[in-house]
Amino acid sequence: MGAVESFLNILLIFLIVSSVFNYFAYLQARKAALKAKEDNAVSKVEVKEEIEMVTDHICGRTLPKLEAYILAKDNKKHYFCSWDCREKFIAGN
């Protein structure tokens, strides 16, 4: 056997061993990723956010507080579904 053939045989053995180690590392990483995914699915807690609702004093419509127009008058907050309802409230008082 020549020096080139010996070198090629050693290179081939190295590539085979390296591929086997890489394959096992891939399997371990895949297993860990699947376990993390399962753990995440199991530990996922469903949180229901309560949305505070308010009623428009003019038209009677109920809507989320975060979407309402607010008018502070006489140390009290008044909620409205639209700017028009707010204006009607101001004009009426």
N, C-alpha and C positions, 0 to 999 in steps of 0.2 A: 504494500500500500504506500502510496505517495503521501507527501505532506499535505497536499491539497485535499486528497480524499479523507485523510484523518481530520483535517480542519472542518470539512463539510459534514462529516459524521458527528463531530462534537457540536457543531452549530445546529444540526437537525435534532440531536438529543436535547439541547438547550431549549429550542423552540417548542418541542413537545412537552417538556417538563413545565416550561413557562405557561403554555396554554392550559395545562391541567390545573396549575395553581390559580390562574386567572378564572377558570371555569368555577372552581370551588369558591373563590372570593365572590364571584357573581351570584352564585346560589345563596351564599350567606347574606349578601346585601339584599337580595330579592326577598328572602325569608324575613329579614328584619323590617323591610318596607311593608310587607304584607301584615306583619304583626303590629306595626305602628298604625297602619290603616285600620285594622280591626280594633285596636285599643281606642283609637280616636272615635270610631263609630259607636263603640260601647259607652265611652265616657261622654259622648256628646249629649248635653242636657238641653232640652228644648225650653227656651225662655220665651214666655209670652209677655209682650210688652203691653201694659194697660195704657190705653189712650184716653186721656181725660176729655170728656165731651161737654160742650156748653150749648145753651139754647139762646137763639136770637130773640130779643124781647119784642121786636117789631113783627117779624113774619112767623116766628115760632119754629124755625128750622133748627135742627140739632146738627152740630158739626164739631170736628176735633178742635180743641182749644188752640192748638198751634196754628190753625188756619184762620182763626177768627180775627176780626178787627176789634180792637179793644179801646174803650173810652173810660177813663177814670173820672168819676164825678161824685161829689159828696162822699169822698173816702170809700167809694164802692166801684168795682170794675164791672162794666157792662160789655157784653160780647155780641158781635154782629156778624152775619154771614157775608154782608157786602157793604161797600162804602155808602150806597144809597140808603140801606136800612140804618146805618149809623147817622147819616144826615137827617133822616126822618125823625129819629129819636131826639136829636139835638133841636130840631125845629119844633117838636111837640112839647119840649120842656122849657 
